[in-house]
Amino acid sequence: MIERHLFDAEHEGFRDTVRRFIEEHVTPHHADWEKAGQVPRSLWRKAGELGLLCCNVPQEHGGVGGDFLHSAILIEEMARAGATGPTFYLHSDIVAPYLVDFGTPEQKAQWLPRMASGEVVVALGMSEPSGGSDVQSIRTQALRDGDEYVINGQKVFITNGHSADLLLLACKTDPSQGARGVSLILVETDRPGFTRGRKLEKIGCKAQDTSELFFSDLRVPVGNLLGQEGGGFKILMTQLAQERLVQAIRAVSAAEAALEWTRSYVAERKMFGQTLADFQNTRFTLANLHAQVLAQRVFVDRCMALHVKGLLDAVDAAACKLVTTDLQFKVMDECLQLFGGWGYMWEYPIARAFADARMCRIGGGTAEVMKQIIANAILPKTRKP
Ligand SMILES: Cc1cc2nc3c(=O)[nH]c(=O)nc-3n(C[C@H](O)[C@H](O)[C@H](O)COP(=O)(O)OP(=O)(O)OC[C@H]3O[C@@H](n4cnc5c(N)ncnc54)[C@H](O)[C@@H]3O)c2cc1C
């Protein structure tokens, strides 16, 4: 294996803490959480106690004060363990950065320390039944009425939607505009006018709660606006590189883990007087996947190194998400095949990983949207007919 040079001794100590946390508090319970369709709040608090939430949020805002590599370690280890239920990456590395970069001092003081302790769980509400890729066309409205916004509309597919205390909600504050009409608003879920719909039944990531959310004349003070009114779309653009890198880290780490499980399995499984690992088909399949995952590990590590220096651009991050999530699914499919019928049984981690991986080419921006971003960067833009 190509040695990794990203992490120092302190990071590796943090990795040990993360592994112990997963072994003790996550893996033994994950199957129960899949049945419940969500993880308990006590897990968030435990993670908070151990300094695993908001790793990358500065200490002056109540965070752990680490760097993005601490976040990356947690994301890697959770992905390796197939632990898709606890969505710490969404809370700490997708929503928290918006507050850190664009929150007022009051908003930061109100939310970040409680997010770091696990007292408050957050969700990001962008997608709507009418569309998720085309954020400019969202229909949920937040119209100004004196010192308040009145919110009406509906969101769908919202991760943590059932358990969240706080939503970062994309709304139209000016419905006559496209991107320039979009604003981001912090919405506490105990406000009148908010209701949660059903927990959606998914084909994978079953321990993750994914919900519909409804807003009916819900009022928030104008102080809940994040950044400028009409500036939401621009704010969302600023975090794209990190959001896509997070998905790429998850994808390559999950693929590495699946290869490890499969190598062990084929070495043990006996048939026709030899092991499954003795067949040339098995050897070539795993050699091929190993080579591709290795190449992507190097790509992802390079993107991480650039991101720590603030140099990763959104197009390279889109490319990284595109290729890693495509390969993740291919790895899960081909590894599952080597497990035979056992691979199709839910009790086998490869079965879960296969179902979980299907989501990664959709969530966090679809593969087609990634291709569109890359194509726009490398080709002249297509003219609309
Ligand atoms: C498990 C899960 C969790 C999720 N969590 C969240 C969350 O926490 N918050 C949130 O806001 N959303 C969340 N989503 C929603 C997710 O972001 C959307 O599903 C995704 O953005 C796609 O939107 P859509 O489903 O409406 O599909 P659509 O946007 O309707 O897309 C349908 C098809 O059209 C393709 N398409 C779109 N644009 C183009 C284009 N320009 N060129 C060519 N083809 C195109 C898409 O790639 C796709 O194949 C989650 C989704 C899932 C499945």
Ligand as a Chemical Component Dictionary entry (heavy atoms), coordinates in Angstrom:
data_LIG
# 
_chem_comp.id                   LIG 
_chem_comp.type                 NON-POLYMER 
_chem_comp.pdbx_formal_charge   0 
_chem_comp.three_letter_code    LIG 
# 
loop_
_chem_comp_atom.comp_id 
_chem_comp_atom.atom_id 
_chem_comp_atom.alt_atom_id 
_chem_comp_atom.type_symbol 
_chem_comp_atom.charge 
_chem_comp_atom.model_Cartn_x 
_chem_comp_atom.model_Cartn_y 
_chem_comp_atom.model_Cartn_z 
_chem_comp_atom.pdbx_ordinal 
LIG C1  C1  C 0 -30.980 9.142  1.678   1  
LIG C2  C2  C 0 -31.046 10.552 1.199   2  
LIG C3  C3  C 0 -30.713 11.589 2.070   3  
LIG C4  C4  C 0 -30.815 12.916 1.644   4  
LIG N1  N1  N 0 -30.553 13.928 2.543   5  
LIG C5  C5  C 0 -30.815 15.209 2.176   6  
LIG C6  C6  C 0 -30.696 16.281 3.119   7  
LIG O1  O1  O 0 -30.293 16.087 4.269   8  
LIG N2  N2  N 0 -31.036 17.533 2.730   9  
LIG C7  C7  C 0 -31.462 17.799 1.477   10 
LIG O2  O2  O 0 -31.749 18.954 1.200   11 
LIG N3  N3  N 0 -31.574 16.817 0.540   12 
LIG C8  C8  C 0 -31.271 15.536 0.879   13 
LIG N4  N4  N 0 -31.401 14.534 -0.040  14 
LIG C9  C9  C 0 -31.887 14.850 -1.356  15 
LIG C10 C10 C 0 -30.822 14.785 -2.436  16 
LIG O3  O3  O 0 -29.932 15.854 -2.289  17 
LIG C11 C11 C 0 -31.581 14.789 -3.753  18 
LIG O4  O4  O 0 -32.235 13.536 -3.872  19 
LIG C12 C12 C 0 -30.685 15.044 -4.945  20 
LIG O5  O5  O 0 -30.140 16.341 -4.899  21 
LIG C13 C13 C 0 -31.446 14.854 -6.247  22 
LIG O6  O6  O 0 -32.649 15.550 -6.233  23 
LIG P1  P1  P 0 -34.021 14.798 -6.629  24 
LIG O7  O7  O 0 -34.079 13.562 -5.841  25 
LIG O8  O8  O 0 -35.125 15.745 -6.523  26 
LIG O9  O9  O 0 -33.789 14.386 -8.128  27 
LIG P2  P2  P 0 -33.940 15.363 -9.383  28 
LIG O10 O10 O 0 -33.249 16.644 -9.099  29 
LIG O11 O11 O 0 -35.352 15.385 -9.784  30 
LIG O12 O12 O 0 -33.108 14.544 -10.459 31 
LIG C14 C14 C 0 -33.656 13.450 -11.200 32 
LIG C15 C15 C 0 -32.617 13.010 -12.213 33 
LIG O13 O13 O 0 -32.300 14.128 -13.045 34 
LIG C16 C16 C 0 -30.897 14.245 -13.130 35 
LIG N5  N5  N 0 -30.468 15.625 -13.369 36 
LIG C17 C17 C 0 -30.617 16.677 -12.540 37 
LIG N6  N6  N 0 -30.001 17.772 -13.057 38 
LIG C18 C18 C 0 -29.458 17.383 -14.224 39 
LIG C19 C19 C 0 -28.688 18.044 -15.224 40 
LIG N7  N7  N 0 -28.361 19.339 -15.105 41 
LIG N8  N8  N 0 -28.300 17.341 -16.312 42 
LIG C20 C20 C 0 -28.650 16.027 -16.453 43 
LIG N9  N9  N 0 -29.372 15.349 -15.532 44 
LIG C21 C21 C 0 -29.769 16.018 -14.447 45 
LIG C22 C22 C 0 -30.418 13.776 -11.778 46 
LIG O14 O14 O 0 -29.041 13.467 -11.810 47 
LIG C23 C23 C 0 -31.304 12.582 -11.564 48 
LIG O15 O15 O 0 -30.748 11.465 -12.238 49 
LIG C24 C24 C 0 -31.232 13.202 0.332   50 
LIG C25 C25 C 0 -31.523 12.152 -0.551  51 
LIG C26 C26 C 0 -31.440 10.846 -0.135  52 
LIG C27 C27 C 0 -31.768 9.751  -1.105  53 
# 
loop_
_chem_comp_bond.comp_id 
_chem_comp_bond.atom_id_1 
_chem_comp_bond.atom_id_2 
_chem_comp_bond.value_order 
_chem_comp_bond.pdbx_ordinal 
LIG C1  C2  SING 1  
LIG C2  C3  SING 2  
LIG C2  C26 DOUB 3  
LIG C3  C4  DOUB 4  
LIG C4  N1  SING 5  
LIG C4  C24 SING 6  
LIG N1  C5  DOUB 7  
LIG C5  C6  SING 8  
LIG C5  C8  SING 9  
LIG C6  O1  DOUB 10 
LIG C6  N2  SING 11 
LIG N2  C7  SING 12 
LIG C7  O2  DOUB 13 
LIG C7  N3  SING 14 
LIG N3  C8  DOUB 15 
LIG C8  N4  SING 16 
LIG N4  C9  SING 17 
LIG N4  C24 SING 18 
LIG C9  C10 SING 19 
LIG C10 O3  SING 20 
LIG C10 C11 SING 21 
LIG C11 O4  SING 22 
LIG C11 C12 SING 23 
LIG C12 O5  SING 24 
LIG C12 C13 SING 25 
LIG C13 O6  SING 26 
LIG O6  P1  SING 27 
LIG P1  O7  DOUB 28 
LIG P1  O8  SING 29 
LIG P1  O9  SING 30 
LIG O9  P2  SING 31 
LIG P2  O10 DOUB 32 
LIG P2  O11 SING 33 
LIG P2  O12 SING 34 
LIG O12 C14 SING 35 
LIG C14 C15 SING 36 
LIG C15 O13 SING 37 
LIG C15 C23 SING 38 
LIG O13 C16 SING 39 
LIG C16 N5  SING 40 
LIG C16 C22 SING 41 
LIG N5  C17 SING 42 
LIG N5  C21 SING 43 
LIG C17 N6  DOUB 44 
LIG N6  C18 SING 45 
LIG C18 C19 SING 46 
LIG C18 C21 DOUB 47 
LIG C19 N7  SING 48 
LIG C19 N8  DOUB 49 
LIG N8  C20 SING 50 
LIG C20 N9  DOUB 51 
LIG N9  C21 SING 52 
LIG C22 O14 SING 53 
LIG C22 C23 SING 54 
LIG C23 O15 SING 55 
LIG C24 C25 DOUB 56 
LIG C25 C26 SING 57 
LIG C26 C27 SING 58 
# 
